[in-house]
Amino acid sequence: MEGEPGYADPMASFNDWLEGARLRTLPAAAAPVLIGIGGAHFLGEFSAVRSVLAMAVALLLQIGVNFSNDYSDGIRGTDKHRTGPPRLTGGGKASPKVVLYAALGCFAVAGVLGLTLIAISGTWLLLIPGALAVLAAWFYTGGRSPYGYMGVGLSELFVFVFFGLMATVATTWVQAYSAPWWLWVAATGTGVLSVSLLFVNNIRDIPTDSVTGKRTLPVRLGDHASRITYTALVGIGTLLTGLSLAQTSYMLPYLIVFVAPMFLIPRPVLRGAEGKQLLGVLRNTGLLTLFTGLFVCVALVVS
């Protein structure tokens, strides 16, 4: 049964695996860590080793989530009618077992690096949110009752917490042992932008998710309300991230740089773009998230 999940040729190409890693989502993992690195430097406690470890953990967790999602959605048949690029499992490019091992491997390496970072910094309390992050990553679409299928906002909440608040604040905390107010503002802003990235991805999949029973929040809200919500998330996230620079002289330059993208990126969504047309929006939302984080990082470093 060639092409069916579980019977596929496991020799997926390198490009297939890159697509499975979903590189468009990685800015959501990198941006908060960049801000946290900038925060540590601003506080005079920058550590290159701890910064690299924090970035590696964040990226590996995100890739692990993506492979886990590929595996779980694939074996459930959720990806069978998707409009985006074919997935490894659902598209018959790799066996479910291999994709599962890839996900677990990413989680395992992220766990080892995370433990190393915690041991070096002595911040043992971070073991609790670290373990919760891995569990949240797996049960997003894994297990018998994945919260990613419920559409009650848990997916968005956990993205906000783990790829916003935790990633930003923890990166600074393991270096400076401090978390000033402006860091929390930046963490909130980049967390909201990460949620917007998830939101536009799920808007694209509303037609197929509705058929396969995957009740994401956009499915429950409906197409129109979801597009308005996405636009609001982009605006709020961009502005809040910039407000974190209020203690520096770079808040106005930030707003000048990002005010146009903040309005332009959501335009195709508001105009009714669908399916593959939203892939560009997904990419641009990721780039906005990445570059706002990079701007804040550089501003904090040079301040």
Secondary structure, 3 states (H helix, E strand, C coil): CCCCCCCCCCCCCHHHHHHHHCHHHHHHHHHHHHHHHHHHHHCCCCCHHHHHHHHHHHHHHHHHHHHHHHHHHHHHCHHHHCCCCCCCCCCCCCCHHHHHHHHHHHHHHHHHHHHHHHHHHCCHHHHHHHHHHHHHHHHCCCCCCCHHHCCCCHHHHHHHHHHHHHHHHHHHHHHHCCCCHHHHHHHHHHHHHHHHHHHHHHHHCHHHHHHHCCCCHHHHHCHHHHHHHHHHHHHHHHHHHHHCCCCCCCHHHHHHHHHHHHHHCCHHHHCCCCHHHHHHHHHHHHHHHHHHHHHHHHHHHHC
